[in-house]
């Protein structure tokens, strides 16, 4: 697949070298040389033979092999198991946009160094302090003392500011769309769902009435689940840009807002903090960027509708959020409210 336009010089993307901490650069260069020497072995999840200069452990093996590497510093290494470079090309574009748009932003926590290559295909990133923002949200909801709630709300405000800066960053590259668009997936799910399911039928009819997608394009993260957002005190860091590409800002925000909306479908998990987080995210974004409410409502509705269709198709087993079981009737109510155009209101008042 030609992910970039044919008139773009491939040399622009062959290598990436970013450093925000001087002492990280030396070890990053050593690791880069080691990775390129042993790429064929590493991308199949096998440690190189002989004495190793670095401690390394596989933590994921599927379409990507992910290594935890430890030298003087801690690193993560991602290598497509097939050797295909498209995911790494998208990671490189995402890293370049973040580096350009967010260097001066105090709300963003940059890795000390990043190295990437298309041949061999790999991404090497120094570990960033912090934990996924959804974990901190759920923990603060259940144990709100010690300033946890305030820190989480401030983190979502920072996330909004960071995304606004990233989305308005001008790009000179002719980039393909983000490769996880929600609408085609939802259309396919709804078309094959049980016609006896009235909610699924309503989703299918709603999709058919939606206008064609439009809106100004910007570079998206492309898979902005809360699991891919790290929070350290009040600063955030985005990880996993392998689905990045062009799209509308509302697509990116709908990932997080739909997850926050779904918190209201859980019986035992307190919901007030999720509502505060949604408001903080939108306020932070609007302090530096523009959103179209109708387009955002539709994007959130599509993501929650997809969750419902996949849940009722048995994809998740017994669906849970933060370990708590989801109440099906509440999901149905949420879907119906979103389809009726109450999307942003629902997110703000959960």
ABEGO torsion letter per residue (X at the ends): XBABBAABBAAAAABBBBBABAAAAAAAAAAAAAAAAAAAAAAAGBBBBEBBABBBBBABBBABBBBBBBBABBBBBBBBAAGBAAAAAAAAAAAAAAAAAAAABAABBBBABBBBBAOBBBBBBBBBBEBBAAAAAAAAAABABGGAAAAAAAAAAAAAAAAAAAAABBBABBBBBBABBAAAAAAAAAAABBAABAAAAAAAAAAAABBBBBEBBBBBAGBBBAAABBBBEABBBBBGAAABEBEBAAAAAAAAAAAAAAAAABAABBAAAAAAAAAAAAAAAAAABBBBAAAAAAAAAAAAAAAAAAAAAGAAEBBBBGGBBBBAAAAAAAAAAAAAGAAAAAAAAX
